[in-house]
Amino acid sequence: MARTTAVSAWESLFRAQVQVMRHLTAEFPRTVSLNEYDVLFNLSRMPERRCRLRELTDQMLLSQPSISRMIDRLEARGLVSKQADPTDGRGTLVTLTDLGQDVYRSAAVVHARSIDSHLSSALSTDELAELERLTTKLRQSL
């Protein structure tokens, strides 16, 4: 019985995530893609807005080669910079530029509004807090 409940809960969570992402993607600003935004978001949370490429890859669902190509495109647009890690010549440091921070913030405002609109119209404040608690507990258990 527990397995059936777990599978049913997973399917419901997955389907809800897909449906919400479809709406958020449709309303997402066209200045960056959602995956590019994810890179900028993760860098914005790092000390000095910088981290090793490997750390960034660990935070995302994309493969390392995909992220490397994306970083190259973001660098060409001036949103990030890359340099060799001075503590380990094999590593690459990726830094969010001031322009990248501005693009991130601009997209984040629109994205946050969209998230708030969709989630707050479906769930109460208490339900949103419970959803956060449960998904955090699930993530931490893995």
C-alpha positions as a LaTeX table, in Angstrom:
\begin{tabular}{lrrr}
\hline
Residue & $x$ (\AA) & $y$ (\AA) & $z$ (\AA) \\
\hline
Met1 & 0.00 & 0.00 & 0.00 \\
Ala2 & 2.81 & 2.45 & 0.87 \\
Arg3 & 4.44 & 1.89 & $-2.52$ \\
Thr4 & 1.20 & 2.74 & $-4.32$ \\
Thr5 & 0.83 & 5.88 & $-2.23$ \\
Ala6 & 4.44 & 6.90 & $-2.88$ \\
Val7 & 4.08 & 6.35 & $-6.63$ \\
Ser8 & 0.80 & 8.25 & $-6.71$ \\
Ala9 & 2.31 & 11.15 & $-4.75$ \\
Trp10 & 5.35 & 11.24 & $-7.06$ \\
Glu11 & 3.19 & 11.24 & $-10.18$ \\
Ser12 & 1.06 & 14.05 & $-8.78$ \\
Leu13 & 4.14 & 16.10 & $-7.83$ \\
Phe14 & 5.73 & 15.51 & $-11.23$ \\
Arg15 & 2.56 & 16.40 & $-13.17$ \\
Ala16 & 2.05 & 19.55 & $-11.09$ \\
Gln17 & 5.66 & 20.59 & $-11.75$ \\
Val18 & 5.28 & 20.03 & $-15.50$ \\
Gln19 & 2.04 & 22.01 & $-15.65$ \\
Val20 & 3.40 & 24.90 & $-13.57$ \\
Met21 & 6.61 & 24.99 & $-15.64$ \\
Arg22 & 4.62 & 25.19 & $-18.87$ \\
His23 & 2.85 & 28.31 & $-17.60$ \\
Leu24 & 6.02 & 29.86 & $-16.18$ \\
Thr25 & 7.94 & 29.19 & $-19.39$ \\
Ala26 & 5.23 & 30.81 & $-21.49$ \\
Glu27 & 5.43 & 33.95 & $-19.35$ \\
Phe28 & 9.21 & 34.00 & $-18.94$ \\
Pro29 & 11.07 & 37.11 & $-20.19$ \\
Arg30 & 12.78 & 36.59 & $-23.53$ \\
Thr31 & 16.09 & 38.15 & $-22.40$ \\
Val32 & 17.40 & 34.75 & $-21.26$ \\
Ser33 & 16.17 & 31.16 & $-21.39$ \\
Leu34 & 15.06 & 29.39 & $-18.23$ \\
Asn35 & 18.27 & 27.33 & $-18.24$ \\
Glu36 & 20.38 & 30.47 & $-18.66$ \\
Tyr37 & 18.39 & 32.09 & $-15.87$ \\
Asp38 & 19.15 & 29.05 & $-13.68$ \\
Val39 & 22.88 & 29.63 & $-14.25$ \\
Leu40 & 22.57 & 33.34 & $-13.40$ \\
Phe41 & 20.38 & 32.53 & $-10.37$ \\
Asn42 & 22.89 & 30.02 & $-9.01$ \\
Leu43 & 25.83 & 32.37 & $-9.56$ \\
Ser44 & 23.94 & 35.23 & $-7.87$ \\
Arg45 & 23.73 & 33.12 & $-4.70$ \\
Met46 & 27.44 & 32.27 & $-4.56$ \\
Pro47 & 30.01 & 34.25 & $-2.56$ \\
Glu48 & 31.37 & 37.00 & $-4.79$ \\
Arg49 & 28.90 & 35.72 & $-7.46$ \\
Arg50 & 31.56 & 33.17 & $-8.46$ \\
Cys51 & 32.04 & 29.42 & $-8.35$ \\
Arg52 & 33.82 & 26.58 & $-10.04$ \\
Leu53 & 32.12 & 25.22 & $-13.12$ \\
Arg54 & 31.92 & 21.84 & $-11.38$ \\
Glu55 & 29.94 & 23.35 & $-8.47$ \\
Leu56 & 27.56 & 24.97 & $-10.93$ \\
Thr57 & 27.06 & 21.67 & $-12.73$ \\
Asp58 & 26.21 & 20.00 & $-9.40$ \\
Gln59 & 23.39 & 22.55 & $-8.89$ \\
Met60 & 21.73 & 22.00 & $-12.25$ \\
Leu61 & 19.94 & 19.24 & $-14.12$ \\
Leu62 & 21.92 & 19.68 & $-17.34$ \\
Ser63 & 25.02 & 17.75 & $-18.34$ \\
Gln64 & 28.47 & 19.27 & $-17.87$ \\
Pro65 & 29.05 & 19.66 & $-21.64$ \\
Ser66 & 25.67 & 21.44 & $-22.02$ \\
Ile67 & 26.48 & 23.79 & $-19.17$ \\
Ser68 & 29.95 & 24.48 & $-20.59$ \\
Arg69 & 28.45 & 25.46 & $-23.95$ \\
Met70 & 25.86 & 27.63 & $-22.21$ \\
Ile71 & 28.58 & 29.36 & $-20.17$ \\
Asp72 & 30.43 & 30.08 & $-23.42$ \\
Arg73 & 27.28 & 31.67 & $-24.88$ \\
Leu74 & 26.65 & 33.69 & $-21.71$ \\
Glu75 & 30.28 & 34.84 & $-21.72$ \\
Ala76 & 29.97 & 35.95 & $-25.36$ \\
Arg77 & 26.99 & 38.08 & $-24.29$ \\
Gly78 & 28.94 & 39.57 & $-21.37$ \\
Leu79 & 26.72 & 38.02 & $-18.69$ \\
Val80 & 29.44 & 35.86 & $-17.13$ \\
Ser81 & 33.22 & 35.69 & $-17.26$ \\
Lys82 & 35.46 & 32.63 & $-17.09$ \\
Gln83 & 38.96 & 32.28 & $-15.80$ \\
Ala84 & 41.24 & 29.46 & $-14.75$ \\
Asp85 & 40.99 & 28.59 & $-11.07$ \\
Pro86 & 44.25 & 29.87 & $-9.53$ \\
Thr87 & 44.10 & 27.14 & $-6.86$ \\
Asp88 & 43.62 & 24.35 & $-9.42$ \\
Gly89 & 44.67 & 24.85 & $-13.02$ \\
Arg90 & 42.28 & 22.11 & $-14.16$ \\
Gly91 & 39.26 & 24.02 & $-12.87$ \\
Thr92 & 37.37 & 26.97 & $-14.29$ \\
Leu93 & 35.85 & 29.77 & $-12.26$ \\
Val94 & 32.65 & 31.33 & $-13.58$ \\
Thr95 & 31.68 & 34.81 & $-12.37$ \\
Leu96 & 28.42 & 36.67 & $-12.82$ \\
Thr97 & 29.22 & 40.08 & $-14.35$ \\
Asp98 & 27.46 & 43.30 & $-13.40$ \\
Leu99 & 25.54 & 43.09 & $-16.68$ \\
Gly100 & 24.64 & 39.48 & $-15.89$ \\
Gln101 & 23.41 & 40.54 & $-12.45$ \\
Asp102 & 21.24 & 43.25 & $-14.04$ \\
Val103 & 19.76 & 40.80 & $-16.57$ \\
Tyr104 & 19.17 & 38.26 & $-13.80$ \\
Arg105 & 17.41 & 40.79 & $-11.55$ \\
Ser106 & 15.21 & 42.04 & $-14.37$ \\
Ala107 & 14.13 & 38.50 & $-15.30$ \\
Ala108 & 13.74 & 37.55 & $-11.62$ \\
Val109 & 11.16 & 40.29 & $-11.02$ \\
Val110 & 8.97 & 39.08 & $-13.88$ \\
His111 & 9.52 & 35.42 & $-12.99$ \\
Ala112 & 8.67 & 35.97 & $-9.31$ \\
Arg113 & 5.46 & 37.76 & $-10.28$ \\
Ser114 & 4.47 & 34.84 & $-12.49$ \\
Ile115 & 5.27 & 32.28 & $-9.78$ \\
Asp116 & 3.31 & 34.25 & $-7.20$ \\
Ser117 & 0.35 & 34.62 & $-9.54$ \\
His118 & 0.08 & 30.91 & $-10.33$ \\
Leu119 & 0.87 & 29.47 & $-6.93$ \\
Ser120 & $-1.00$ & 32.01 & $-4.80$ \\
Ser121 & $-4.13$ & 31.59 & $-6.89$ \\
Ala122 & $-4.10$ & 27.83 & $-6.27$ \\
Leu123 & $-2.78$ & 27.53 & $-2.70$ \\
Ser124 & $-3.24$ & 29.47 & 0.52 \\
Thr125 & $-0.29$ & 30.94 & 2.39 \\
Asp126 & $-0.42$ & 28.04 & 4.84 \\
Glu127 & $-0.53$ & 25.52 & 1.99 \\
Leu128 & 2.44 & 27.18 & 0.29 \\
Ala129 & 4.41 & 26.99 & 3.55 \\
Glu130 & 3.48 & 23.31 & 3.89 \\
Leu131 & 4.49 & 22.63 & 0.27 \\
Glu132 & 7.86 & 24.24 & 0.92 \\
Arg133 & 8.30 & 22.26 & 4.14 \\
Leu134 & 7.46 & 18.97 & 2.45 \\
Thr135 & 9.60 & 19.49 & $-0.64$ \\
Thr136 & 12.53 & 20.63 & 1.50 \\
Lys137 & 12.15 & 17.55 & 3.68 \\
Leu138 & 12.07 & 15.34 & 0.58 \\
Arg139 & 15.18 & 16.99 & $-0.91$ \\
Gln140 & 17.11 & 16.73 & 2.35 \\
Ser141 & 16.27 & 13.05 & 2.72 \\
Leu142 & 17.96 & 12.23 & $-0.57$ \\
\hline
\end{tabular}
